[in-house]
Amino acid sequence: MPSRSTILSNYPVVRSCDPAFARDRLFKVYGANSFDVRKPHGFAMNADHVQIGGVGLSYVEYTGEVSVGFGEVSFVRQCFSIEVLLATPRAGNPGKSCRDHGVRSFPHTSR
């Protein structure tokens, strides 16, 4: 069965395996004020964002353990964390390779 893309995947912001680049994008694009990667080896970040009127919806996924902090703002920011542990990769599936590149930037604005 072919997979269907989600709305958010049509609006990529960041695809990177570089923790320093990810930190820069999180600070500048999403307004984060702290970011820590426990083990940089094997790190990857994918982020998407769509803005519809005054409502923005973002999806960010990380490979590896990360900690991200945000300061006080005048709008509601709802964050969900889902943790998945994979024991071993499936046979014949070497995994995805990471290509570092920033996809798109938009200014972070507080409302």
N, C-alpha and C positions, 0 to 999 in steps of 0.2 A: 504494500500500500504506500503510495507516495506521500511524503510528509508535506504539510501545508505550512507556509510561513505565518508567523504571528504579526500583528500590526507593528509591535515594537521592533521586530527584526528589520523592518523597512526603514528605520531611522537610526542607523548605527552612529555612535559617538566615538568609541574607543575600542580597538582590538590591539592588545599589547602583551608581551611577555616581559617587559622591562618595568620593574617596580618603581624606578625613578620617574619614568614617563607617566605611569599610572597615578602616582602621587600628584604630579603636576596637573594632570587632567581633573582628578578628584577635587583638588583645591580650586582650580580656576573655573571649571565647568559646573561642578555640583556644590561648591561652597564648603567643602570639608575643611576642618581645621587640624585634623590629625590623621595619620595613616601609618600603619606598621605591618610589615610582612615578616612573619616568624622565620620562614625558610625561603629565601629568594629563589633557590634552585627549583625549577619546575613551576614557578609562578606564571599565571596568565590571568588577564582581565578582559572581559567583554562587557560593553555597556551600550545601551540603547536609550533613546529619549524621544517622546512625542509630546508636543504642546498643542492642546486644543482649547482655544480661548484662554481663560485664566487658570486652567488645570493642566499640570504637567504630570506625565507618567514615565517613570524610568525603571529599567531593569538592569541590574549589574550582577555579573557572576564572576567569581574568582576561583582559580585553582590554587589551593593551598590555604593556610590559616592567615587571615588578615584581621586587623582591627581598624575601623574607620570611625572618626568622631566628627560631630557637627556642633557648631555653637548655637546660641539662641537666635531665632529668627521670628519675624512677625507673621509667618504663615505656617500651616500644618504640614509636617513632614512625617509620613508614616513609613517605618522601616520594618521589614520582615526578614528573618534569618532562617534559612533552611540548610541543614548540615547533612551531607551524604558521605558515607565511608564506603569506598570500593576496596574489596580485599585483593582481587587479582583481575587483570584485564582478560577479556574473552579471547580464546584462541583465534588467531588469524586477524585480530584487530589491534594493530600497532598503536592506535591512538592518533590524535590530531597533532599536526605540527603547528607551531605558532609563528605567525608572521607579524612582526611589530609594525603597526601603522596607526596613526591618528586618523580617524575617519572624518569627523566634522566637529566643529566647535560652535557653541552658542554662548552668549554672555550669561553669567549667573546674576540674577537680579532678585533682590528682596522686595517683597510687596508689603 
